[in-house]
């Protein structure tokens, strides 16, 4: 039976004249230097390269929070990495 991992990403706008979305929290832990990290599209591409995908999202509820993404990664039953 495959093993499934889940993560919750909290997305924030860095600020400025244009919308610049970044992952600020992963599983409740603030990402170090999140404002200087990859934009949301690049973060999702990086995650996809190691088997993660967003299966749901909702609007953010905290001040400055743009959205919440729910991520999932399945591992094959044989234990091999995705």
Secondary structure, 3 states (H helix, E strand, C coil): CCEEEEEEEEEEECCCCCCCEEEEEECCEECCCHHHCCEHHHHHHHHHHCCCEEEEEEECCCCCEEEEEEEEEEECCCCCCC
